[in-house]
Amino acid sequence: MGNKRVFIGWNGEDNKEIARKIGNRLSTAGYLSIVGGQWRKSLTVSEEIIQQMNGCEFAIILIEKETRTDQHGKVTSMGFNPNVMMELGYMLHKVTDPNRIRRILINMEPSELPSDLQGSWSLAVKKPPYEPGDDEAREQALAAVVDEVVADFLDYMQVVITNTDKLDYFDKWEANGLDIYEYEGQSRISEKLIYGMQATIYSGEFERLYQKLLLIKNQLAKKDQFGDYPCVACAIAVLNVFVSTKRLTEPLTELQFEKLYEALSLEYEKDIRDKDLRTWCRIFRVDKQELCCELFAETLEDDEEKIDYYLEALSLCHRVIEMIEAHVREGENGEMHRDAKYALLYKAFASRNVSQIHKRLAQLQPEKAAEHLAEQKKYCAITLRNRKELYDYYKGTPRETALSMDFIKQEYVLSLAEQAKFEESRIEKRRIDSNVKLIVSEWRERNQVRNMIFEKVEQEVGRFAPAAKE
């Protein structure tokens, strides 16, 4: 799981000590624990704690009602400490997935929380009573709470991490992108940036992100231990392919190719400790190396040189597919990897690239045309299968309202149109045409997105595409 930063909020002297003990225990399990108010350096307490929370992606909030004992020994409840409620509210607003926050209710039940904070995500813990001055009993009581909280957190977080769907970052780019555009050097942005970056390429927003990342890179100045710097540097190299070619509408010059390819050859991921981030940064980096080879080959006049670069691109495509398949391969229990659906998005891209490269090589190598066309047909079918699975996954679910659904539909239609060329049956071709018409018709009324996928759809299925507006 890599090293994860966990903020631990608390109120009350007992809970302060419990928080420290929990932090010490979690550090041995690969987490970097930040106890609220710990390691104060400057500023006010509230500013210091907000900075601590900004650097964390998980949280444990210890909540216990505060009490006051009067001179007659009567105990009066003071309710919830406002500071710990502020910390809970801030973290709920900050993290992408609220399940990454574990609320620990000490000597109280979930029903005692304010109604908008109730839920199954809370763990009620009983702290054994002890007499004032009985240090041994107090130590045992605190240890019992620590044991229960640490065991619960590790089990619960394993489930949360296992169930995290990276398509959430992709689908929720509007919110995640806002966090990045407003980045001021505090909050961790690696996951939001890498897993959601494709949304900016889809929508044409990549140049804005690229310019912001240049500023962020300067802010970071040198590699930070939490992974933001190498992720930012990798994203800059990836996005620069689209910036340099004005979204693939202009040719890639030899000088541009050399600079881009060199930048994409740097192993940014080697300094990333999070295994998933490291894997996906490598996949995206190699994938864009392949794209550079394709784009540069298109500018060459010598057929032999074209063939060399297309063959290099083909090799890189297969490498990308191999890395994706290795990452999402089924485990021993036959359970699908948590990234399986997210991987379909990129496996379909790589498979389509293989198909398109073989299409070009068939023209450049007539003697091998039959071989290339067979591979083109094979990978065209693979692409369609991947994109249909992803399209079906979105269709009829809450995900269907996501902005990305438009792009998923467009890619599916593009694959359908390309597959139709290999169909010998008139009936099957008619069925494909009907499917294309059904989906494309939705865009006639409402779709204003003009992106490179849509343009490819128009090229492949011009008779179905909406007429250009005057």
C-alpha positions as CSV (number, residue, x, y, z in Angstrom):
1,M,0.0,0.0,0.0
2,G,3.0,2.3,0.3
3,N,3.4,5.0,2.9
4,K,0.2,6.9,3.6
5,R,-0.2,10.0,5.6
6,V,-2.9,9.8,8.4
7,F,-4.1,12.8,10.3
8,I,-5.2,11.9,13.9
9,G,-7.6,14.4,15.5
10,W,-8.5,14.2,19.2
11,N,-9.9,16.1,22.2
12,G,-9.1,15.5,25.9
13,E,-5.8,14.5,27.6
14,D,-6.6,10.8,27.5
15,N,-7.3,11.0,23.8
16,K,-4.2,13.0,23.1
17,E,-2.1,10.2,24.5
18,I,-4.2,7.6,22.7
19,A,-3.7,9.5,19.5
20,R,0.1,9.4,20.0
21,K,0.1,5.7,20.7
22,I,-2.1,5.0,17.6
23,G,0.3,7.1,15.5
24,N,3.3,5.1,16.8
25,R,1.6,1.8,16.0
26,L,0.5,2.8,12.5
27,S,4.0,3.9,11.6
28,T,5.2,0.3,11.9
29,A,2.4,-0.6,9.4
30,G,3.7,1.7,6.6
31,Y,1.7,4.8,7.5
32,L,3.0,8.3,8.3
33,S,0.9,9.5,11.2
34,I,0.4,13.2,12.0
35,V,-1.2,13.8,15.4
36,G,-3.1,17.1,15.5
37,G,-1.1,19.8,17.1
38,Q,2.1,17.8,17.2
39,W,5.4,19.2,16.0
40,R,4.3,22.8,16.2
41,K,6.8,25.1,14.5
42,S,5.0,28.5,14.0
43,L,1.8,30.2,13.2
44,T,-1.4,29.7,15.3
45,V,-2.6,26.3,16.4
46,S,-5.5,26.4,13.8
47,E,-3.1,27.3,11.0
48,E,-0.7,24.6,12.0
49,I,-3.4,21.9,12.2
50,I,-4.9,22.9,8.8
51,Q,-1.4,22.6,7.2
52,Q,-1.1,19.1,8.9
53,M,-4.5,18.1,7.5
54,N,-3.6,19.4,4.0
55,G,-0.8,16.9,3.8
56,C,-2.9,13.9,4.7
57,E,-5.1,11.6,2.7
58,F,-6.5,9.5,5.6
59,A,-7.8,10.5,9.0
60,I,-8.8,9.0,12.3
61,I,-10.9,11.4,14.4
62,L,-11.2,10.5,18.1
63,I,-14.5,11.9,19.3
64,E,-15.6,12.0,23.0
65,K,-18.1,14.2,24.7
66,E,-16.4,16.6,27.1
67,T,-17.6,16.8,30.7
68,R,-17.2,19.2,33.6
69,T,-17.3,18.2,37.3
70,D,-18.5,20.9,39.7
71,Q,-17.4,21.3,43.4
72,H,-20.2,19.0,44.5
73,G,-19.0,16.2,42.2
74,K,-21.8,16.5,39.7
75,V,-20.8,15.7,36.2
76,T,-22.2,17.9,33.4
77,S,-21.8,17.1,29.7
78,M,-20.3,19.9,27.7
79,G,-21.1,18.4,24.3
80,F,-18.7,18.0,21.4
81,N,-15.4,19.9,21.3
82,P,-15.8,22.4,18.4
83,N,-12.1,22.0,17.4
84,V,-12.4,18.2,16.7
85,M,-15.7,18.8,14.9
86,M,-13.9,21.4,12.7
87,E,-11.2,18.9,12.0
88,L,-13.8,16.3,11.0
89,G,-15.6,18.7,8.8
90,Y,-12.4,20.0,7.1
91,M,-11.2,16.5,6.3
92,L,-14.7,15.5,4.9
93,H,-14.5,18.4,2.6
94,K,-10.8,17.8,1.6
95,V,-10.6,14.1,0.7
96,T,-12.0,12.6,-2.5
97,D,-13.4,9.6,-0.7
98,P,-15.1,10.2,2.7
99,N,-14.5,6.5,3.5
100,R,-10.9,7.4,4.1
101,I,-12.0,9.1,7.3
102,R,-12.6,6.8,10.3
103,R,-14.6,8.3,13.2
104,I,-13.9,6.7,16.6
105,L,-16.7,7.4,19.1
106,I,-15.4,6.9,22.6
107,N,-17.9,6.0,25.3
108,M,-20.8,7.0,23.1
109,E,-23.0,5.7,20.3
110,P,-23.4,6.8,16.7
111,S,-27.0,8.0,17.5
112,E,-25.5,10.7,19.8
113,L,-23.8,12.4,16.9
114,P,-25.5,15.2,15.0
115,S,-27.9,13.7,12.5
116,D,-25.8,14.7,9.4
117,L,-22.7,12.9,10.9
118,Q,-24.4,9.6,11.7
119,G,-23.6,6.5,9.8
120,S,-22.1,3.0,9.6
121,W,-18.6,4.5,9.2
122,S,-18.4,5.2,12.9
123,L,-16.8,2.8,15.4
124,A,-18.0,3.0,18.9
125,V,-15.3,2.1,21.5
126,K,-15.7,1.6,25.2
127,K,-12.8,3.0,27.3
128,P,-12.6,0.9,30.5
129,P,-13.1,3.1,33.6
130,Y,-10.3,3.7,36.1
131,E,-9.9,5.5,39.4
132,P,-8.0,8.8,39.4
133,G,-4.4,8.2,40.4
134,D,-4.4,4.6,39.4
135,D,-1.7,4.9,36.7
136,E,-1.6,1.2,35.9
137,A,-5.4,0.9,35.3
138,R,-5.2,4.1,33.2
139,E,-2.5,2.6,31.1
140,Q,-4.4,-0.6,30.5
141,A,-7.6,1.4,29.6
142,L,-5.8,3.5,27.0
143,A,-4.0,0.4,25.6
144,A,-7.3,-1.3,25.1
145,V,-8.7,1.6,23.1
146,V,-5.4,1.8,21.0
147,D,-5.5,-1.9,20.2
148,E,-9.2,-1.8,19.1
149,V,-8.7,1.4,17.0
150,V,-5.5,0.3,15.2
151,A,-7.0,-3.2,14.4
152,D,-10.2,-1.6,13.1
153,F,-8.3,1.1,11.0
154,L,-6.0,-1.4,9.3
155,D,-8.8,-3.8,8.4
156,Y,-11.1,-1.0,7.3
157,M,-8.5,0.8,5.2
158,Q,-7.6,-2.4,3.5
159,V,-11.2,-2.7,2.3
160,V,-11.3,1.0,1.3
161,I,-8.1,0.8,-0.7
162,T,-9.1,-2.5,-2.3
163,N,-12.5,-1.0,-3.3
164,T,-11.2,2.3,-4.6
165,D,-12.2,2.7,-8.2
166,K,-9.8,5.0,-10.0
167,L,-12.5,5.9,-12.4
168,D,-13.8,8.1,-9.5
169,Y,-10.8,10.4,-10.0
170,F,-11.5,10.4,-13.7
171,D,-15.3,11.0,-13.4
172,K,-14.9,13.7,-10.7
173,W,-12.3,15.7,-12.5
174,E,-14.3,19.0,-12.1
175,A,-13.8,18.9,-8.3
176,N,-10.3,17.3,-8.4
177,G,-9.1,19.7,-11.1
178,L,-10.2,22.7,-9.0
179,D,-8.1,21.5,-6.1
180,I,-5.1,21.3,-8.5
181,Y,-5.7,24.7,-10.1
182,E,-5.9,26.2,-6.6
183,Y,-2.9,24.3,-5.3
184,E,-0.6,26.4,-3.1
185,G,2.0,23.9,-2.0
186,Q,0.1,22.2,0.8
187,S,-2.4,19.6,-0.2
188,R,-1.3,16.3,-1.8
189,I,-2.4,16.1,-5.5
190,S,-0.6,13.1,-6.9
191,E,-3.5,10.7,-7.2
192,K,-6.0,13.4,-8.4
193,L,-3.6,14.5,-11.0
194,I,-2.4,11.2,-12.4
195,Y,-5.7,9.2,-12.3
196,G,-7.8,12.1,-13.5
197,M,-5.5,13.6,-16.1
198,Q,-7.1,11.9,-19.1
199,A,-10.3,14.0,-18.5
200,T,-8.3,17.1,-19.4
201,I,-7.1,15.5,-22.6
202,Y,-10.6,14.5,-23.5
203,S,-12.1,17.9,-22.9
204,G,-9.3,20.0,-24.4
205,E,-8.4,21.5,-20.9
206,F,-4.9,20.0,-20.9
207,E,-3.1,23.2,-21.8
208,R,-4.6,25.0,-18.7
209,L,-3.4,22.1,-16.5
210,Y,0.0,22.0,-18.2
211,Q,0.6,25.7,-17.4
212,K,-0.5,25.3,-13.8
213,L,1.8,22.3,-13.4
214,L,4.8,24.3,-14.6
215,L,4.1,26.7,-11.7
216,I,3.6,23.9,-9.2
217,K,6.9,22.3,-10.3
218,N,8.7,25.5,-9.6
219,Q,7.0,25.7,-6.2
220,L,8.1,22.2,-5.3
221,A,11.7,23.1,-6.4
222,K,13.1,19.8,-5.3
223,K,11.7,16.3,-4.9
224,D,9.3,16.0,-2.0
225,Q,9.0,12.7,-0.1
226,F,5.3,12.3,-0.6
227,G,5.4,11.9,-4.3
228,D,4.0,15.1,-5.7
229,Y,7.1,16.3,-7.6
230,P,7.7,13.2,-9.7
231,C,4.0,12.9,-10.5
232,V,3.9,16.6,-11.6
233,A,7.0,16.2,-13.7
234,C,5.6,13.0,-15.4
235,A,2.3,14.8,-16.0
236,I,4.1,17.7,-17.6
237,A,6.0,15.4,-20.0
238,V,2.7,13.6,-20.9
239,L,0.7,16.7,-21.5
240,N,3.4,18.4,-23.5
241,V,2.8,15.9,-26.3
242,F,-0.7,17.5,-26.8
243,V,0.5,21.0,-26.1
244,S,3.3,20.8,-28.7
245,T,1.0,19.4,-31.4
246,K,-2.0,21.6,-30.5
247,R,-4.0,18.5,-29.6
248,L,-2.5,16.3,-32.4
249,T,-3.6,18.8,-35.1
250,E,-0.1,19.8,-36.1
251,P,2.9,17.7,-37.2
252,L,5.6,16.8,-34.7
253,T,9.0,18.2,-35.9
254,E,12.2,16.3,-35.5
255,L,13.4,18.7,-32.7
256,Q,10.1,18.4,-30.9
257,F,10.2,14.6,-31.2
258,E,13.7,14.4,-29.7
259,K,12.8,16.7,-26.8
260,L,9.5,15.0,-26.0
261,Y,10.9,11.5,-26.3
262,E,13.9,12.4,-24.1
263,A,11.6,13.9,-21.4
264,L,9.3,10.8,-21.5
265,S,12.3,8.5,-21.2
266,L,13.1,9.8,-17.7
267,E,11.9,7.4,-15.0
268,Y,9.9,9.8,-12.9
269,E,8.2,6.9,-11.2
270,K,11.3,5.6,-9.5
271,D,10.9,8.1,-6.7
272,I,7.2,7.3,-6.1
273,R,6.7,5.0,-3.1
274,D,3.0,4.4,-3.8
275,K,3.0,1.2,-6.0
276,D,-0.2,2.1,-8.0
277,L,1.0,5.6,-8.7
278,R,4.4,4.2,-9.7
279,T,2.8,1.7,-12.1
280,W,0.4,4.1,-13.8
281,C,3.0,6.8,-14.2
282,R,5.2,4.3,-16.0
283,I,2.2,3.2,-18.2
284,F,1.3,6.8,-19.2
285,R,4.9,7.7,-19.9
286,V,5.6,4.7,-22.2
287,D,2.2,5.2,-23.8
288,K,3.1,8.7,-24.8
289,Q,6.5,7.6,-26.1
290,E,4.6,5.4,-28.4
291,L,2.4,8.3,-29.5
292,C,5.4,10.4,-30.3
293,C,6.8,7.6,-32.5
294,E,3.5,7.4,-34.4
295,L,3.2,11.2,-34.8
296,F,6.8,11.6,-36.0
297,A,6.5,8.6,-38.5
298,E,3.6,10.5,-40.1
299,T,5.9,13.4,-41.0
300,L,8.7,11.3,-42.6
301,E,8.9,10.9,-46.4
302,D,11.2,7.9,-46.5
303,D,9.1,4.7,-46.3
304,E,11.9,2.7,-44.6
305,E,12.2,5.3,-41.9
306,K,8.4,5.3,-41.5
307,I,8.4,1.6,-41.0
308,D,11.2,1.8,-38.4
309,Y,9.3,4.3,-36.3
310,Y,5.9,2.5,-36.7
311,L,7.6,-0.8,-35.6
312,E,9.0,1.0,-32.6
313,A,5.6,2.4,-31.8
314,L,4.1,-1.1,-32.2
315,S,6.7,-2.5,-29.7
316,L,5.8,0.2,-27.2
317,C,2.1,-0.4,-27.6
318,H,2.6,-4.1,-26.7
319,R,4.7,-3.1,-23.8
320,V,1.9,-0.8,-22.5
321,I,-0.7,-3.6,-22.9
322,E,1.6,-6.1,-21.0
323,M,2.1,-3.6,-18.1
324,I,-1.6,-3.0,-17.8
325,E,-2.4,-6.7,-17.9
326,A,0.3,-7.5,-15.4
327,H,-1.1,-4.9,-13.1
328,V,-4.8,-6.0,-13.2
329,R,-4.2,-9.8,-13.5
330,E,-6.6,-11.8,-11.4
331,G,-5.4,-12.8,-7.9
332,E,-5.3,-16.3,-6.4
333,N,-8.9,-16.0,-5.3
334,G,-10.1,-15.1,-8.7
335,E,-11.2,-11.7,-7.6
336,M,-10.9,-8.9,-10.2
337,H,-8.3,-6.3,-9.5
338,R,-9.7,-3.0,-8.2
339,D,-8.2,-1.2,-11.3
340,A,-9.8,-3.5,-13.8
341,K,-12.4,-1.1,-15.2
342,Y,-10.0,1.9,-15.1
343,A,-7.5,-0.2,-17.0
344,L,-10.1,-0.9,-19.8
345,L,-9.9,2.7,-20.7
346,Y,-6.2,2.6,-21.4
347,K,-6.0,-0.9,-22.7
348,A,-8.6,0.1,-25.4
349,F,-6.4,3.0,-26.4
350,A,-3.3,0.8,-26.7
351,S,-5.2,-1.9,-28.6
352,R,-6.6,0.6,-31.1
353,N,-3.1,2.0,-31.6
354,V,-1.9,-1.5,-32.5
355,S,-4.7,-1.9,-35.0
356,Q,-4.1,1.5,-36.6
357,I,-0.3,0.9,-36.9
358,H,-0.9,-2.4,-38.6
359,K,-3.2,-0.6,-41.0
360,R,-0.4,1.8,-41.9
361,L,2.2,-0.9,-42.2
362,A,-0.1,-2.9,-44.5
363,Q,0.2,0.0,-46.9
364,L,4.0,0.4,-46.5
365,Q,4.8,-3.3,-46.7
366,P,2.5,-4.8,-49.4
367,E,4.3,-8.2,-49.1
368,K,3.1,-8.4,-45.5
369,A,-0.3,-6.8,-46.1
370,A,-2.3,-10.0,-45.3
371,E,-0.4,-10.4,-42.0
372,H,-0.9,-6.8,-41.0
373,L,-4.6,-6.8,-41.9
374,A,-5.1,-10.0,-39.8
375,E,-3.5,-8.2,-36.8
376,Q,-5.6,-5.1,-37.5
377,K,-8.8,-7.1,-37.4
378,K,-7.7,-8.9,-34.2
379,Y,-6.9,-5.8,-32.3
380,C,-9.9,-3.9,-33.7
381,A,-12.1,-6.6,-32.1
382,I,-10.2,-6.4,-28.8
383,T,-10.7,-2.7,-28.7
384,L,-14.4,-3.0,-29.4
385,R,-14.8,-5.6,-26.6
386,N,-12.9,-3.4,-24.1
387,R,-14.9,-0.3,-25.0
388,K,-18.2,-2.1,-24.9
389,E,-17.5,-3.4,-21.5
390,L,-16.7,0.0,-20.2
391,Y,-19.7,1.5,-22.0
392,D,-22.0,-1.1,-20.4
393,Y,-20.4,-0.4,-17.0
394,Y,-21.4,3.3,-17.3
395,K,-24.8,2.8,-18.9
396,G,-27.7,2.5,-16.5
397,T,-25.7,3.4,-13.4
398,P,-25.1,6.7,-11.5
399,R,-21.9,6.9,-13.6
400,E,-24.0,7.6,-16.7
401,T,-24.4,11.2,-15.6
402,A,-20.6,11.7,-15.5
403,L,-19.1,14.0,-18.1
404,S,-16.8,11.2,-19.1
405,M,-19.8,9.1,-20.3
406,D,-20.0,11.3,-23.5
407,F,-16.4,10.4,-24.3
408,I,-16.9,6.7,-23.5
409,K,-19.9,6.7,-25.9
410,Q,-17.9,8.4,-28.6
411,E,-15.0,5.9,-28.3
412,Y,-17.5,3.0,-28.4
413,V,-19.1,4.4,-31.6
414,L,-15.7,4.8,-33.2
415,S,-14.8,1.2,-32.4
416,L,-18.1,0.0,-33.8
417,A,-17.6,1.9,-37.0
418,E,-14.0,0.5,-37.4
419,Q,-15.2,-3.0,-36.7
420,A,-17.9,-2.7,-39.3
421,K,-15.2,-2.7,-42.0
422,F,-14.3,-6.3,-41.2
423,E,-17.9,-7.6,-41.2
424,E,-18.8,-9.7,-44.2
425,S,-22.5,-10.1,-43.2
426,R,-24.8,-7.5,-44.5
427,I,-27.1,-8.1,-41.5
428,E,-24.3,-7.5,-39.0
429,K,-23.2,-4.4,-40.8
430,R,-26.8,-3.1,-40.7
431,R,-27.0,-3.9,-36.9
432,I,-23.8,-2.0,-36.3
433,D,-25.1,1.0,-38.4
434,S,-28.3,1.0,-36.3
435,N,-26.3,1.1,-33.0
436,V,-24.1,3.9,-34.3
437,K,-27.2,5.9,-35.4
438,L,-28.9,5.4,-32.0
439,I,-25.9,6.8,-30.0
440,V,-24.9,9.5,-32.4
441,S,-28.4,10.9,-32.6
442,E,-28.2,11.9,-29.0
443,W,-25.4,14.3,-29.9
444,R,-27.4,16.1,-32.6
445,E,-29.4,18.0,-30.0
446,R,-27.1,18.5,-27.0
447,N,-23.4,17.7,-27.6
448,Q,-21.2,20.8,-27.8
449,V,-17.9,19.0,-27.2
450,R,-15.4,19.2,-30.0
451,N,-12.5,16.9,-29.2
452,M,-10.2,14.6,-31.0
453,I,-12.3,11.5,-30.4
454,F,-15.4,13.2,-31.9
455,E,-13.3,14.3,-34.9
456,K,-12.3,10.7,-35.5
457,V,-15.9,9.6,-35.2
458,E,-16.8,12.1,-37.9
459,Q,-14.0,10.8,-40.2
460,E,-15.1,7.2,-39.7
461,V,-18.8,7.7,-39.7
462,G,-19.4,11.0,-41.4
463,R,-22.9,10.0,-42.6
464,F,-24.0,9.7,-38.9
465,A,-22.2,12.7,-37.4
466,P,-24.1,15.9,-36.7
467,A,-24.0,18.5,-39.3
468,A,-21.6,21.4,-38.6
469,K,-23.4,24.5,-37.1
470,E,-23.2,27.7,-39.0
